[in-house]
Amino acid sequence: MTELHLWLRHEDRSTERRTPVVPDDARRLVESGVELTVEESPQRIFPAEEYEAAGARIVPAGSWPTAPRDTVVLGLKELPDAPAELVHRHVFFGHAYKRQPGAADLLRRFAAGGGALLDLEYLVDDHGRRLAAFGFWAGYLGAALAVLQHRGRLTAPLRPTDKDTLDETLRRARGDEDFTALVVGALGRSGRGARVAFATAGAEPTCWDLAETRDLDRRALLDHDVMVNCVLATTPVPPFVREEDLDDPTRRLRTLSDVTCDVGSPLNVLPVYDRTTEWTDPVRRLRKEPPLDLIAIDNLPSLLPRESSDDFSAALLPQLLDFGVGGPWGRCLDRFQQACRELGVTAGGSDRG
C-alpha cells in the first residue's frame, strides 16, 4: 500500500451517530503506517479522545476542505453544500449513480475540483458482492420499528439505544395481537436482519426473494399486516406497491417499512411516497381508510450506533489496509468515472495512488 492519509470527517447530519472506523480499528490503521486524522464530533458514538489514544491526530469538525490534496476523506452520509469544488478523494455513500435528487450536482462538484467519489455502495468483490455494509442492522431496525408501530409502542422522537434495550421493547407483551408480516428481499443482509427482529418480536414472517418478486402475487402482498422492503433494485422492475394498491378497500396491509429508501430514483420499487421520514417524525400516514403507515428512514443503523459501527468497521478495515488504485477501490473509481461520462463531465481522481 502506498502511503495513505485518511481523514475521518464529522457527519453534518445531526442524527448520524455512526462511524466507518471505530477506535480499535483506528489503532490498527495507525500501527500499519496509515496517517489518520479524526475530526471532533459532538454526536459520534465514540469520543475523539479514544481516537487520539489510538494514535490519530484530532482536528476541528468540518476542517477536511483544508486537508492536503492527496488526503482520502472518509465518511458515511452526504457532504455539506460547500465547498463547490471537491479536490479530494472521498469515501462515503454518495447515492449519485441512479439519478437520485442532487446526484448530478454532487458529481459536478467532483469534476470541478478534480476529486473523486469512491462510493461505499460500490466497494465490491470480484463477484459484485458488497465488502462493507450496514444491511443487517438496517433490516433489523426497519422491522423493529414496524413492529413497534403496528403494536402502538413506537414513540417519537426516536433516540439511539442498544440492542438489549431494543429487544426488550420488541418482545411480545400481554395483550399483543398476532399479525402477519412479509419481508421482501429476505435472503440478503437486510432481509436477514429483518427476519431476526421479527423472530425477537415473536412473529414468523413470510419471506420473499427473487423467485417471488419475479412473478409478484400482489394480492398476497396486500394481505399481510406488515411489510418490510429490503430490495435495492439495480435494473428496472415493476413496482411492488402502486398508488392504486393504497386505495384498495380490501387491503389488509397497515404498516409499510421501506429499508431501502430509494425515493426519487427511477428504480424505486415503492413509488408511493416522495420523501423519507425522520427521527423526529418517523411515521407518515399514506392513507386514512383503510389506514396505512409508512416508515422510511435512510439512516436506520444509526439508532444502534455502536453495534452497527463495530460491524461495518470490521468489514471495512481490510479494504483500507489494502487501499490502492486496483481491486475493489479501482472498481469504485471506474464506476465514478462512468457516472461522470454519462453526465457529460470530466472526472478526476485517476492520477493518485
Disulfide bonds with the S-S distance in Angstrom:
none
